Amino acid sequence: MKKKFFAPSELIINEDGSIFHLHVKPEDLADKVVLVGDPGRVVLVASHFEKVESEASSREFRTVTGIYKGKRITVVSTGIGCDNIDIVVNELDALANIDFKTREEKDKLRSLTLVRIGTCGGLQPNTPVGTYIASQKSIGFDGLLNFYARRNEVCDLDFEREFKRQVKWDNQLGNPYVVSSNTELIENIAKEDMVRGVTIACGGFFGPQGRELRLPLQDPNLNEKIESFEYKGLRVTNFEMESSALAGLSLLMGHKALTCCMVIANRLAKEANSAYKNTIDGLIEKVLDRI
């Protein structure tokens, strides 16, 4: 069977042999990858490394590969949103599984372990500010996975249908999708010090998360309906902006993925911690130890 050839317009490789957006070369990618939103948080994660092997930076994408307690780990900043996750996960997969010289898929494919460390807004009484949440399932409001073939094969279609029914979902918003995280990663990382939850990945920070400033909301009651949703004992625990695309793309590509977030605002209690950068290092250490 003839291998698929990836044309220069589809797989863009820089003159130095690095992938287009990340500016990372194939040999500089570890099998274990930590994803963070803020480029500044890459420095915080890498400060725990005993040795740094390589560094790259382009736009909001900053990458460091190094050694932590004998484990080779790459940490990458993605910026905000599922659209950026689409760039990062596709380029990480290309680095792992496409031969940059022949522009063909490799005979032996690598399965990466991808763990996102981020922040989120809590939606339940058991997710106050400071709580660590591991996303057992992610609900994508972004619609990104709907552009890929085999979308239904990796989604929990019954959960999707029940979610749309209970919250009286307006089709104008696009079709949400539900993806489960990797079971092995959940067991290894989400210990008793983390809540195993259902996370909604929103397509924005304000309106999509029910924040109203000068613009009125299409459905002012959507958050209340989300907070009261329950299916097979599961409730929506938190809002963030990346988990669904990470879980869905990784599952389609054969990688293991999980999102772990620290709650910095609780929408029910109307509390927020704007100084969270001083406390998120605890979550970083837990993920590095358990990945």
C-alpha positions as CSV (number, residue, x, y, z in Angstrom):
1,M,0.0,0.0,0.0
2,K,1.4,3.4,-1.0
3,K,2.1,5.7,1.8
4,K,0.4,9.1,2.0
5,F,2.6,12.0,1.0
6,F,2.2,15.2,3.0
7,A,2.7,18.1,0.6
8,P,4.6,21.3,1.7
9,S,1.3,23.2,1.8
10,E,-0.1,20.7,4.4
11,L,3.0,20.0,6.5
12,I,5.0,23.1,6.6
13,I,8.6,22.6,7.7
14,N,10.9,25.5,8.4
15,E,14.3,25.8,6.7
16,D,16.1,24.6,9.9
17,G,14.1,21.4,9.9
18,S,11.6,22.4,12.6
19,I,7.8,22.3,12.5
20,F,6.1,25.5,11.3
21,H,4.4,27.0,14.4
22,L,6.3,25.4,17.3
23,H,9.8,25.6,15.7
24,V,10.6,22.3,17.4
25,K,12.6,19.6,15.6
26,P,11.6,15.9,15.8
27,E,14.6,14.8,17.9
28,D,13.7,17.4,20.5
29,L,10.3,15.9,21.4
30,A,9.9,13.6,24.4
31,D,7.3,10.9,24.7
32,K,5.9,12.7,27.8
33,V,4.5,16.2,27.1
34,V,3.2,18.8,29.6
35,L,1.0,21.4,28.0
36,V,0.4,24.8,29.6
37,G,-1.4,27.9,28.3
38,D,0.9,30.7,29.5
39,P,4.4,30.8,27.9
40,G,5.7,32.1,31.3
41,R,4.5,28.9,32.9
42,V,6.9,26.9,30.7
43,V,9.7,28.5,32.7
44,L,8.0,27.5,35.9
45,V,7.6,23.9,34.8
46,A,11.2,23.7,33.4
47,S,12.6,25.1,36.7
48,H,12.0,21.7,38.1
49,F,14.1,20.0,35.5
50,E,17.6,18.8,36.5
51,K,18.8,19.2,33.0
52,V,17.5,21.2,29.9
53,E,18.2,19.7,26.5
54,S,16.6,22.1,24.1
55,E,14.5,25.2,23.9
56,A,12.4,26.9,21.2
57,S,10.1,29.9,21.0
58,S,7.7,31.2,18.4
59,R,4.7,33.5,19.0
60,E,2.8,32.1,22.0
61,F,4.4,28.7,21.6
62,R,7.4,28.1,23.9
63,T,9.0,24.7,24.3
64,V,11.6,23.2,26.6
65,T,12.7,19.6,26.7
66,G,14.6,18.3,29.7
67,I,15.0,15.7,32.4
68,Y,12.9,15.5,35.6
69,K,13.8,12.7,38.0
70,G,15.1,10.5,35.2
71,K,12.1,11.2,32.9
72,R,12.5,13.0,29.6
73,I,9.7,15.6,29.4
74,T,8.8,18.3,26.9
75,V,6.8,21.3,28.1
76,V,4.9,23.4,25.6
77,S,2.8,26.5,25.9
78,T,-0.3,26.5,23.7
79,G,-1.8,29.9,24.3
80,I,-5.6,30.1,24.9
81,G,-8.3,28.1,23.2
82,C,-9.1,25.0,21.3
83,D,-7.9,26.5,18.0
84,N,-4.4,26.7,19.4
85,I,-4.7,23.1,20.7
86,D,-5.5,22.1,17.1
87,I,-2.2,23.6,16.0
88,V,-0.1,22.1,18.9
89,V,-1.5,18.6,18.9
90,N,-1.3,18.2,15.1
91,E,2.3,19.5,15.1
92,L,3.3,17.3,18.0
93,D,1.8,14.3,16.2
94,A,3.7,15.3,13.0
95,L,7.0,15.5,14.9
96,A,6.4,12.0,16.3
97,N,4.9,10.2,13.4
98,I,5.9,11.8,10.1
99,D,9.3,11.4,8.5
100,F,10.3,15.0,7.7
101,K,12.8,13.8,5.0
102,T,10.4,11.7,3.0
103,R,7.2,13.5,4.1
104,E,5.5,10.2,4.7
105,E,4.0,8.5,7.8
106,K,6.5,6.5,9.7
107,D,6.2,2.7,9.8
108,K,6.2,2.6,13.6
109,L,4.0,5.2,15.2
110,R,4.7,6.8,18.6
111,S,2.0,7.3,21.2
112,L,2.6,10.5,23.2
113,T,1.4,11.1,26.8
114,L,-0.1,14.6,26.8
115,V,-1.1,16.2,30.1
116,R,-2.4,19.8,30.2
117,I,-1.9,21.8,33.4
118,G,-4.2,24.8,33.5
119,T,-6.7,26.9,35.4
120,C,-10.5,26.8,35.4
121,G,-13.7,28.1,36.9
122,G,-15.5,25.8,39.3
123,L,-19.3,25.2,38.9
124,Q,-20.2,23.1,41.9
125,P,-20.0,23.4,45.7
126,N,-17.3,20.7,45.8
127,T,-15.0,22.7,43.5
128,P,-14.1,25.8,45.6
129,V,-11.1,28.0,44.7
130,G,-7.9,26.0,45.0
131,T,-9.4,22.7,44.0
132,Y,-7.5,20.4,41.6
133,I,-9.8,18.9,38.9
134,A,-8.8,16.1,36.5
135,S,-11.2,16.1,33.5
136,Q,-12.7,12.6,33.4
137,K,-14.8,13.8,30.5
138,S,-14.8,17.0,28.4
139,I,-17.7,18.6,26.7
140,G,-16.6,20.7,23.7
141,F,-18.5,23.9,23.0
142,D,-15.9,24.8,20.4
143,G,-17.0,22.5,17.6
144,L,-13.4,21.7,16.5
145,L,-13.7,18.0,16.5
146,N,-16.7,18.2,14.2
147,F,-14.3,19.0,11.4
148,Y,-12.5,15.6,11.6
149,A,-13.5,12.2,10.3
150,R,-14.4,9.4,12.8
151,R,-15.6,12.1,15.3
152,N,-18.5,9.9,16.4
153,E,-16.2,6.9,17.0
154,V,-14.4,8.6,19.9
155,C,-17.3,10.6,21.4
156,D,-19.9,9.6,24.0
157,L,-23.0,10.1,21.8
158,D,-25.5,9.1,24.6
159,F,-24.0,11.7,26.9
160,E,-24.1,14.3,24.1
161,R,-27.8,13.7,23.4
162,E,-28.7,13.8,27.1
163,F,-26.7,17.0,27.7
164,K,-28.4,18.7,24.8
165,R,-31.8,17.6,26.0
166,Q,-31.4,18.7,29.6
167,V,-30.0,22.1,28.8
168,K,-32.4,22.7,25.9
169,W,-29.4,23.3,23.6
170,D,-29.9,25.8,20.8
171,N,-28.6,24.4,17.5
172,Q,-27.4,27.9,16.5
173,L,-24.6,27.4,19.0
174,G,-23.1,24.4,17.0
175,N,-23.0,20.8,18.1
176,P,-21.2,20.0,21.4
177,Y,-19.1,16.8,21.6
178,V,-18.2,14.7,24.6
179,V,-14.9,12.9,24.9
180,S,-13.5,10.7,27.7
181,S,-9.9,11.1,28.9
182,N,-7.4,8.3,28.9
183,T,-8.3,5.8,31.8
184,E,-4.7,4.9,32.5
185,L,-3.7,8.6,32.9
186,I,-6.7,9.3,35.2
187,E,-5.7,6.4,37.5
188,N,-2.0,7.5,37.5
189,I,-2.5,11.2,38.0
190,A,-5.9,11.8,39.5
191,K,-5.3,10.6,43.1
192,E,-7.4,11.4,46.2
193,D,-6.1,15.0,46.1
194,M,-8.0,15.7,42.8
195,V,-11.7,15.8,41.9
196,R,-12.5,13.7,38.9
197,G,-14.9,15.9,37.0
198,V,-16.7,16.7,33.8
199,T,-15.2,19.8,32.1
200,I,-16.7,22.1,29.6
201,A,-14.3,23.6,27.1
202,C,-15.7,27.0,25.9
203,G,-15.0,28.9,22.7
204,G,-14.4,32.1,24.7
205,F,-13.9,33.6,28.1
206,F,-16.9,35.9,28.3
207,G,-20.2,35.1,26.6
208,P,-19.5,31.4,26.1
209,Q,-18.9,31.1,29.8
210,G,-21.9,33.1,30.7
211,R,-20.1,36.3,31.6
212,E,-22.0,39.4,30.6
213,L,-20.3,42.7,30.3
214,R,-21.7,45.2,27.7
215,L,-23.1,42.5,25.3
216,P,-26.3,40.6,26.4
217,L,-26.2,36.8,26.4
218,Q,-28.1,34.6,23.9
219,D,-29.2,32.4,26.8
220,P,-28.8,34.1,30.2
221,N,-29.9,30.9,31.9
222,L,-27.5,28.5,30.2
223,N,-25.1,28.3,33.2
224,E,-27.9,27.5,35.6
225,K,-29.0,24.6,33.4
226,I,-25.4,23.4,33.1
227,E,-24.9,23.5,36.9
228,S,-28.1,21.4,37.4
229,F,-27.3,18.9,34.6
230,E,-26.7,15.3,35.8
231,Y,-26.2,12.1,33.9
232,K,-25.3,8.7,35.4
233,G,-24.1,10.4,38.6
234,L,-21.9,12.8,36.7
235,R,-22.2,16.6,36.9
236,V,-20.3,19.4,35.2
237,T,-17.6,20.5,37.5
238,N,-15.7,23.3,35.7
239,F,-15.2,25.6,32.7
240,E,-12.0,26.0,30.8
241,M,-11.0,26.4,27.1
242,E,-8.9,23.5,25.9
243,S,-9.7,20.1,27.3
244,S,-12.1,18.8,24.7
245,A,-9.9,19.4,21.7
246,L,-6.9,17.9,23.5
247,A,-8.9,14.7,24.5
248,G,-10.6,14.3,21.1
249,L,-7.6,14.9,18.8
250,S,-5.4,12.7,21.0
251,L,-7.8,9.9,20.9
252,L,-8.2,10.1,17.2
253,M,-4.4,10.1,16.7
254,G,-3.6,7.3,19.2
255,H,-2.2,9.5,22.0
256,K,-3.0,9.5,25.7
257,A,-4.3,12.8,27.1
258,L,-5.6,14.3,30.3
259,T,-6.4,17.9,31.5
260,C,-5.7,18.8,35.1
261,C,-6.8,22.3,36.3
262,M,-6.7,24.4,39.4
263,V,-9.9,26.3,40.2
264,I,-9.2,30.0,40.4
265,A,-12.8,31.1,40.4
266,N,-16.1,29.6,41.6
267,R,-19.1,30.8,39.7
268,L,-21.6,29.7,42.3
269,A,-19.7,31.4,45.2
270,K,-18.7,34.3,42.9
271,E,-15.2,34.1,44.3
272,A,-11.9,34.4,42.4
273,N,-8.2,34.2,43.1
274,S,-6.3,36.5,40.7
275,A,-3.0,35.6,42.5
276,Y,-3.2,32.0,41.4
277,K,0.2,32.0,39.8
278,N,1.7,31.8,43.3
279,T,0.0,28.5,44.1
280,I,-0.3,26.5,40.8
281,D,3.3,25.2,41.3
282,G,1.8,22.5,43.6
283,L,-0.3,21.1,40.7
284,I,2.8,21.2,38.5
285,E,4.8,19.1,40.9
286,K,2.1,16.5,41.2
287,V,1.7,16.1,37.4
288,L,5.5,15.9,36.9
289,D,5.8,13.2,39.6
290,R,2.9,11.2,38.2
291,I,3.2,11.5,34.4
